[in-house]
Amino acid sequence: MNHDGPENANRSGRLVGVIRRIGEAYAPQEERRLQGHFGALVAFGAYTACWGAVIARRKKSLPDRYEPWDVALTAAAVFRLSRLLSKGSVTSPLRAPFTRYEEATGPAEVSESPRGGHIRSAVGELITCPFCLSVWLTATLAGARMVWPRATHTLTGALTALAISDTLQLGYDYLLQKNVQ
């Protein structure tokens, strides 16, 4: 059975048309990237399904519950990694194909805007939004914890230490500025 024929192309074209019309009705006064967002939802579903398949193949059972300390470590790690990947000046070369530089916004952070067509701009929007990226990173760390628990625990601990260090650096800078005034 050939899935690349004209019938399949017609279905794809109709789906794109439906998504476009929904987007126009959803936000007629502004451009919303619903096609790209739909693609991101499909990609995220496939990504999490892959993690599920890997976990199932390894015959890992899901934990009854997470320990509060592990939740806190993972939350801090996701926070720090999502900021580093989405806003860090040092990681801007990773975002550059999908974004346009706007300005420096803080210590070692930049503001960028998505650019390009539907897919490219959807990726740009995802990778410049720490909130959006944190969903993917949480899924990644949750899956990795099931497959490589010790390595993931080490990584979340290191990223949490980095988050605490950054907080101390910013707090110290704030106190220095407050004493100068």
N, C-alpha and C positions, 0 to 999 in steps of 0.2 A: 504494500500500500504506500503510495507516494504522497507525502504530506506537503511537498513543495509546489504543488500544482496551482492552477488558477483559482480553484475553489478555496484553498487555504488562504491565498492572497486576498480574495474577496472578503473572507471572514475577518482577516487582520485589518483590512481597510475599513470595514464596517465598524469594528471595535474602536479604531482610532477616531472615526467620525462620531460615534456615540460619546466617547470620552470628551472630544472637543465640544460637542453641543452641551454636555453636562457642565463643562467648565465655563462656557459662555453664559449659561443660565445661572450658574453659581455665583459668578463675580463679573457682571457685564461691564462695570466701570474700570476694571483693572485686569491686567494679565495675570492669571494664576496658572501655575505650571501643573495642572492636574494630570496631564499625560506623563510627565516625568515623575510625579508623585505616585501615580498608579504603577509605573515601572519599578519605583523604589519599593513599594509594598510587595510586588511580586518577587523582586529580588530578595527582600528580607524574609519572605515566606520560604523561598527556596534555600536561603542560607541557614535558617533555623531548622529546616527539614534535614539538611545535610548533617548538622550537628546531632540531631535526633537519630539519624541513621548510623552515624559513627558510634554513638553511645550504645545504641541497640545492638550493633554488630559486636561490640566488645562485651556485651552482656552485663553492662553496668546497671545497677538498680539506682533509681533516684533516691536521694536522701529523704528521710521522713521530715526533716526540717533543717534549716541552716542555723548554726550557732550565731547569736547576736554579734559576737566579735568578728566573725567572717563576713557578715552582712556589712558591718561598719568598714572593715578593710576594703571590701569590694566597692562600696559606695565611694570611699575616698579615692581609691585607685581609678575608678571610672571617671570621677570628677577631674582628677589631675590629667589623665590621659586624654580625655575629650577636650580639655582646654589646650593641652599641648598640640594635639593634632589639628584642632580647628582654628586656633588663634595664634599659636606660637610663631614668632618670626623665624626661628630656626627650621620649622617644618613648612614654611611657605613654598619652597620648591616642589613639594608634593601636591600642593593645592593649585599652583600656578597654571596648569593646563585648563583648569575649570573656573578660575576666578580672576578678578582684576583687583589690584592693590588700591586701597583708598587712603589709609593713613595709619600711623602708629597710634595705639590706643592705651598703652600702659607698659609697664615693665616687661619687655620681651614679647609683647603681643601686638598684633596688627588687625585692622579691619579690612575685609575684602568683600567684594560682591560677586555673585555668580555671573557667568557669561556663557554665551553660546546658545545652541539649539536646545530642544526639549530635554534630551538625555544629558547633555553636557551641563546645562544650567541646573538640572535636578541634582546631579552629582555635586556641582559647586555649592548649591544650597545646603545639601547634606553635610559636606565636609567643612563648611564655615559655621555650622550651628552646633555648639557643644551639647545642646539638649537633644538634637536629632542624632548626633553621633553617639551619644551615651546609650541609646537604645541598642545600637549595634554592638557597642563595646560590652554592655552588660550581658547580652546573649553570648558574645565571644568568651568572656570570662566564666560565665556559668557553664558553657559547654566544655571549655578547657579544664575547668575544675574537675569535671567528671572523668576526663580522659587523662589529664596530667595533673593530679592534685598537688603534688609537692612543688612542681615548677610554677604552677599558677599561684599557689600560696606565697611562694618566694616573690613572684612578680607583683602581686597585690600588696605585699608588705613593703616592697621597695617603692612602689608608686605612692603608697600612703605616707611613707617617710618623706618623699619628695613634696607631697601636698602639705604636710606639716611644716617642712622646711620653708616652703614658699610663704606660708602664712606667717611664720616667724620673721622672715625677711621683710614682708610688707608691714607687719606690725612694728618692727624696729625702725623702718624708714618713716613711718607715721609718727612715732614717738620723737625721732630726731627733728622732724619738721615742726612738730608741736613745740619743742623746746627752743627752737630758733626764733619763733614768733614772739 
